[in-house]
């Protein structure tokens, strides 16, 4: 359990719109964060997979 939080792409936020909106600003880096993941490796893997899928 993620103590009320969800990994990138696993909740109600419109990640696709948010990601593409920020990408137009050309930030050069994307850094997902979570305050207290139950399993940081799973969180990182899911976040990376989701961000890579949005980039296609």
C-alpha positions in Angstrom: 0.0 0.0 0.0 1.3 3.4 -0.9 -0.2 5.3 2.0 -2.8 7.1 -0.1 -0.5 7.7 -3.1 -0.3 6.0 -6.5 2.6 5.5 -8.9 2.7 7.6 -12.0 -0.2 6.6 -14.3 -2.0 4.7 -11.6 -4.4 7.3 -10.3 -6.9 10.0 -11.5 -4.4 12.6 -12.8 -4.5 13.1 -16.6 -0.8 12.2 -16.9 -0.8 12.2 -20.7 -2.0 15.8 -20.9 0.2 16.9 -18.0 3.3 15.3 -19.5 2.8 16.7 -23.0 2.0 20.1 -21.6 5.2 20.2 -19.6 7.2 18.7 -22.5 6.3 21.7 -24.6 8.4 23.8 -22.1 11.4 21.6 -22.9 12.5 20.9 -19.3 15.2 18.4 -20.3 14.4 16.2 -17.3 11.4 14.4 -15.8 11.5 13.4 -12.2 8.6 11.5 -10.8 8.4 11.6 -7.0 6.4 9.9 -4.3 6.6 10.7 -0.6 6.4 7.2 0.8 6.4 4.4 -1.7 5.9 0.9 -0.1 8.4 -0.4 -2.7 10.6 2.2 -4.3 11.8 -0.2 -7.0 8.3 -0.9 -8.1 7.4 2.8 -8.0 10.5 3.6 -10.2 9.8 0.9 -12.7 6.1 1.8 -13.1 7.0 5.5 -13.4 9.7 4.9 -16.0 7.4 2.6 -18.0 4.6 5.1 -18.0 6.7 8.1 -18.9 8.3 6.1 -21.8 4.9 5.1 -23.0 3.8 8.7 -23.1 6.8 9.7 -25.0 5.9 7.5 -28.0 
